[in-house]
Amino acid sequence: MATEAPRRFYKTAAATDANGVLLDARNLNTPGGARFAAPTRALAEAVAREWDAQVERIAPATMPLTQLAFAAIDWTPKTRDQLTTYVAAYVETDLICHRADAPAALVERQARHWDPLVAWARETHGLELPVVTGIIAAPADPQMRERVAAHIAALDDFALTALSQAAGLSGSAVIALALLDGQLDAEAAFTAGALDPLWSLEKWGEDAEARAKLDTQRAEFQNIARFVAALAAPE
């Protein structure tokens, strides 16, 4: 039996001067019991707005920035090594490096959207990633994986949370890095990460289930982009 969502137990939600959130006079705590504190005022205010927007019952699914922030506080510090390994492994399986050999229209679209990202990764992060045809893991230089891992390890817990979520969502460390760095906005990251299924819908016609998955993916990119923007907002 599904557990009923808890009732809203507070009248107001507001960010504090210390970038926490008050629910009436009570500090917002994470599910792990830590007092919530954001690294920026913008993120604290965004989280407070999500809590303030709740109506009769609290629906976590309607609070994506809260969920990302909670993960950054409760889980990322405990799993930094695993997350670093997870994202760095995309050096050998990165979506943008594995291309179709046909049809020509798909080959051209992949090149148009993905070649600039390969070039950006090389110029900005020093990543020389081989582009191959097919799905077999690319023979990447081990130094490239180490370079990505070193960059990831230098991120704070909130940025690492965003990066790992974006990498899993897109199947690409490069798309995730570009979103985190502001090279791609949410729509561009979605278009790059969902290029193949978007092309299939155009080619073969609409499919309700596939379209629903894409709509969910687009919304998740938008939420991550909002989270990243709040982290980068000036104080």
LINNOR-V963383 format. One record per helix or strand of 3 or more residues. SS is the DSSP state (H for helix, E for strand). FROM is the first residue (numbers start at 1). TO is the last residue. If there is no record, write none. Layout:
((SS,FROM,TO) (SS,FROM,TO))
This chain:
((E,13,15) (E,21,23) (H,41,52) (H,60,62) (H,64,74) (H,76,78) (H,80,88) (H,90,93) (H,95,97) (H,104,125) (H,142,153) (H,157,170) (H,173,181) (H,186,193) (H,195,204) (H,208,232))
